[in-house]
Amino acid sequence: MMKKKSILAIGLTAALLFGLTGEAEAFGWGDIAGKAADKAIGSVFGSSAKKKPVKQSQPKSEKQKKSEREAEKYGVKRIESPDGTNPTAFEGTLDPWPPDELSARPDWFDNRTQSWIMTNARLVAEYESMIQWRAYAKQNGLGTIEPDEIRYTELMDEIHVRVRAIERYCDAAEYGDYQSMQSRASMGDYQRAVASNIDPLRDYDLELSIPANTLPGYHPERN
């Protein structure tokens, strides 16, 4: 049986909240106060709390199915990672070159491995692969269009972003600006840069003014 104090507490709570509900209706807040009363009473008894329904997975759209088919066709691994701080695309494999046919390149582009999930070694290798493809395309008169131009640019830009992020942290460390060091180390571009071995970035003007092993969050074992 419930203790008298518990019953009394429930009665007072209900009376107070129902009283508030009546006053709230005068201001047009009746629904809000009523819900608050229901929730408070339910939490006391421990029996009226509603369980959240389990979210059912949505069926894949035709666009998603097509994208997956194209990814399989081009041999591209589509692994998601929001910010690249735990890289999922490593050095061992590379995306295929853009197709010779101009009409096939948009699908190739849609199924590329995103640059922010790449290790530094993979990023540099993909960029250098695109340089080779551009030479091949020029030699064979294939022409270039937006998808392959964007791919080349985004890889180059991501390399430069990572280099700058590391150098800015090093500058702050060299001057002993600890607040700036902390701020720099928390940024996504810095975290992507140090999430894997930075040696591949040294060929792209990366200059360290502090030892690499003092970089916060550095993972030299990833390639």
N, C-alpha and C positions, 0 to 999 in steps of 0.2 A: 504493500500500500504506500501511497505517496504520503510524505510527512506534511503536517499542517502548514509549515512554513512555505513549502514548495507550492502547495495549492493557493495559499494566500498571495504568494509572489506572482503566480499566473493570473490570479484574479485582478490584482492591481495593475499588472502589465496590460492585460486586455482592456480594462476599464480606461486606463490612460490613453492607450492607442486608439480605442474606439471613440473616445472623447475628442482626441485630436482629429480623427477622421471626420467627425461631425463639423468641427470648426473649419477644417480644410476644405470641405465641400463648399463652404460659403465663398472661398477664394478660388474655387475651381481646381482644387488639389486633391479631391476625394480619392481618385484612383491611386495616387502615390501613397497617401496615408493608409489606405486600405491594404495595399500590398505590403507596406511596412508592418502593419498589424498581423497579417497572415504569417509573414516571415518570422516575426518575433515569437508568436505563439507556437509555430511549428518547430522552432529551434529549442523551445523549452521542453516540449513533449518528445522531441527527437523522432517524430514519426511522419511529419508532413513535408520533410525536405525532399524535393524532387530530384531524381537522378538525371543528369544530362544525357540526352539520347546519344548513342554511339553514332558518330559521323560515318555514313556509308561512303565508300569510294565511288566517285562518279565514273561512269563509263567513258572511255576514251573517245574523243571526237575524231572525225574523219581526218582533220588536219594533223592531229597528233599521230594517228596511225600512219598517215603518209610520211610524216617526218621521220618516224621510226624506220619505215621501209627504206627511205632514202639514206638514213644513217647506216643501215646495214649494207646497203648497196655500195656506199663509198668507204665502208670499213672504218667509220668514225665512231669512237666510243663517246657516248653522251653521258658524262658523269657530272652531276651538279655539285657545286660548292659555292656558297654565297659570296665569299670574299677571298678565297684562295689561301687563307691562313693555314689550311691543312691541304696541301696540293694533292690532287688526284690524277693529274696528267704528268707522267714522268718521262724521262729521256728516251726510254727504249723504243717507242713507236712514234711515228709522225703521221699527221693527216696527209691524205693523198693530194697531189697537185690539182689545181682547177681543171675541169674537163676542157678538152679542145673546143667543144661546141659551146658557143655563147649562150644558147638557150638552156643548157644544163647547169650553168654556173650559179644561178640563184639557189637552186636546191643544194648544191655543194656548200654554198656559203651558210645556208640555214642550219646545216649539220656539222659545222666546224667545231673543233674543240675550243672552248672559250679561253682567252688568254689569261684571265685572272686565276684559273685553277691550275695553271702550269707551274712546274718548278722552273727555276731560272735556266737550267740546262735545256729543258724542253722548249721554253720560250725562245731562246737564242737559236736553237736548232730549227724551229718552225720559221723564224724570220729569215734565216740563211737559206732555208729550202725555198721560200718565196722569192728570194733574190735569184736563185737558180732558175726557178720557173719563169720569171720575168725575162731572163736572158733567152730561155728556150722559146717563149712565146714570140719574142721579137725576131729571133732567128727564123722561125717558121711562119711568120706573118699571121699569127693567131689573133692578134689584137687584144686589148684589155678593156674590161667594162667595170662598172661600179663594184660588184661583189669582190672581185680579186684585188681591186685597188684599195678597197676598205680593209680587206684582210691584211694586206701588206702594211698599211698605215697603222692599224690597231696594234699589230705586233711590235712595230718600231716604237710607237708611243708608249706601250707598256714597259718596254726595256728602259726607255728614258725616264719614265715615272719612277721605276724602282731604283735606278741609279741616283736620281735626285733625292729620293726619300732617305737613302742611306747616307748620302753626303750631308744632308741637312742635319741629320742626327749627329753625325761626326763633328760638324761645325759647333753645334750646341755643346757637345761633350768637351771639345777642345777649349771652349771658353768657360767651362764650368757652369753653364746655365742649366741648372738641374730642372727647373720648371719647364723650360723648353724641351729638354731631353725627354721628360716624361710625356709631354704633349706629342712630340714627334713619334715616340715609340708606340703610342696608342692609335696612330693613324693606320688606316687600311692599306695604303700604298707601302708604308714601311713594313707592316706585318707580312704582306705578300713577298716583299723583297727578301726578308730574312727567314722565310719559311723553308728555304732550301739553300743549297750551297751557292755562295755568291761569286765563286771563281769565274763562271762564264760571263759575268757582267764586267769583269776587269778589261775585257777586250772592247768594251763600249764606254771607255773613259771613266770608269769607276775608280775614284781615288779615296783611299782610307787614310785618315789622319790619326786613327786609333786602331788597336789590334782588333781583328775580326771577332776573336773569341770574347770580346767585351760587349758585343752588340746584344742587347736584350732580345730574348726569344729566338736566337739564331739556331738554325738546324742544318749544320754543314753535312750531315749524313744523308740528306735527301738530295737526289740528283734527277 
